[in-house]
């Protein structure tokens, strides 16, 4: 048996890859929501993009056009934390929901980067969950931030940028 690739084999592969058959679920928009926004934050152009699919929500925050970390935060609308009365105190309005647990999927090269990524991921997932308490899709957060240390103002501006992309 010969393992050589023939011209006919290459042509078959090319023909198969150019077939017009869509590879998406029937009756489901693909993706169901997409929005991107840019803003200069702390003298660095920052881009936020939100892609909503039927089973997941992708959020990316990039600087210098790269992604270096990925986090996952499952949302569970049936969790008892949603049934508790929300505090009306102004000082806890930005605290993340306590039952959300971010998991690093790729790229936490240092403890500082890991902590920063987890903070962004859980805060963004909390923001989504508080906007829609029935949201159950998993949130995937991709980060490509130039520095691991941010001021609270930088953090809030970044959250506002992503918030402007949310449905």
C-alpha positions in Angstrom: 0.0 0.0 0.0 1.5 3.3 -1.0 1.3 6.3 1.3 2.1 8.9 -1.5 -0.5 11.6 -2.0 -1.6 11.7 -5.6 -2.9 14.7 -7.6 -6.3 13.0 -7.6 -6.3 12.8 -3.8 -5.4 16.4 -3.5 -8.2 17.3 -5.9 -10.7 15.3 -3.8 -9.6 17.1 -0.6 -10.0 20.5 -2.3 -13.4 19.6 -3.7 -14.6 18.3 -0.3 -13.4 21.5 1.4 -15.2 23.8 -1.0 -18.6 22.1 -0.8 -21.3 24.7 -0.1 -23.0 22.6 2.6 -23.2 24.7 5.8 -21.7 23.3 9.0 -24.1 25.0 11.4 -27.1 23.8 13.3 -30.5 24.1 11.6 -32.8 27.0 12.6 -30.1 28.5 14.8 -28.3 31.8 14.0 -24.5 31.4 13.9 -23.5 33.3 16.0 -26.7 34.6 17.5 -25.0 37.9 18.7 -21.8 39.7 17.8 -20.6 43.1 18.9 -17.2 44.7 19.2 -15.9 48.0 20.5 -12.6 49.8 21.0 -11.4 52.4 23.5 -8.1 53.7 24.6 -7.6 52.6 28.2 -4.6 53.6 30.2 -2.9 54.8 26.9 -3.4 51.4 25.2 -6.0 50.7 22.5 -8.2 48.0 23.9 -10.7 45.9 21.9 -13.7 44.1 23.5 -15.7 41.6 21.5 -18.7 39.6 22.6 -20.0 36.6 20.6 -23.1 34.9 21.8 -23.9 31.3 20.6 -26.7 29.0 21.6 -24.6 27.3 24.3 -21.7 29.7 25.1 -20.9 33.4 25.3 -17.4 34.4 24.2 -15.9 37.6 25.5 -12.5 38.7 24.3 -10.5 41.7 25.6 -7.3 42.4 23.6 -4.5 44.8 23.5 -1.8 44.7 20.8 -4.0 42.2 18.9 -3.3 39.1 20.9 -4.9 36.6 23.2 -2.8 35.0 25.9 -5.3 33.5 28.4 -8.6 31.7 28.3 -11.0 31.2 31.2 -14.3 29.5 31.6 -17.1 30.4 34.0 -20.3 28.2 34.0 -23.5 30.1 34.8 -26.2 28.3 36.7 -29.5 30.2 36.9 -31.0 27.6 39.3 -28.3 28.3 41.9 -29.7 29.4 45.3 -27.6 32.5 45.1 -30.0 33.9 42.6 -32.9 33.3 44.9 -31.3 35.4 47.7 -32.4 39.0 48.0 -29.8 41.4 46.5 -28.2 43.8 48.9 -29.2 47.4 48.3 -25.9 48.7 49.6 -23.9 50.7 47.1 -20.6 49.3 48.2 -21.2 45.8 47.0 -22.7 46.5 43.6 -19.5 45.5 41.8 -18.8 42.4 43.9 -18.9 39.2 41.8 -21.5 36.6 42.5 -20.1 34.2 45.1 -21.2 30.9 43.5 -19.3 31.6 40.2 -16.0 29.7 39.8 -13.6 30.7 37.0 -11.4 28.0 35.6 -8.2 28.7 33.6 -8.2 26.8 30.4 -5.0 28.2 28.8 -2.2 30.6 29.4 -1.9 31.5 33.1 1.8 31.9 33.0 2.3 33.7 36.4 0.3 33.8 39.6 -0.4 37.5 38.9 -1.8 36.8 35.4 -3.9 33.9 36.8 -5.4 36.2 39.5 -6.0 39.0 37.1 -7.7 36.7 34.6 -9.9 35.0 37.2 -10.9 38.5 38.4 -11.9 39.6 34.9 -13.6 36.3 34.1 -15.7 36.1 37.3 -16.6 39.8 37.1 -17.8 39.6 33.5 -19.8 36.4 34.2 -21.4 38.1 37.2 -22.3 41.1 35.0 -24.0 38.8 32.5 -25.8 36.9 35.2 -27.0 40.0 36.9 -28.3 41.4 33.6 -30.3 38.2 32.9 -30.9 35.9 35.9 -32.1 33.2 33.6 -28.8 33.1 31.7 -27.3 29.5 31.8 -24.7 29.6 29.0 -21.1 29.1 29.9 -19.0 32.2 29.6 -15.6 31.9 27.9 -13.2 34.8 28.5 -10.2 35.4 26.3 -7.7 38.0 27.6 -4.7 39.6 25.9 -3.7 42.3 28.3 -0.3 44.0 28.1 0.2 44.2 31.8 -0.8 42.0 34.8 -1.2 45.0 37.1 -4.1 47.3 36.6 -5.6 50.2 38.6 -9.2 50.1 39.7 -9.9 52.8 37.1 -8.4 50.7 34.4 -10.4 47.6 35.6 -13.7 49.6 35.6 -13.1 51.2 32.2 -12.4 47.7 30.8 -15.7 46.4 32.3 -17.5 49.4 30.9 -16.1 48.6 27.4 -17.2 45.0 27.6 -20.6 46.2 29.0 -21.1 48.4 25.9 -20.9 45.2 23.8 -23.4 43.1 25.8 -26.9 42.7 24.4 
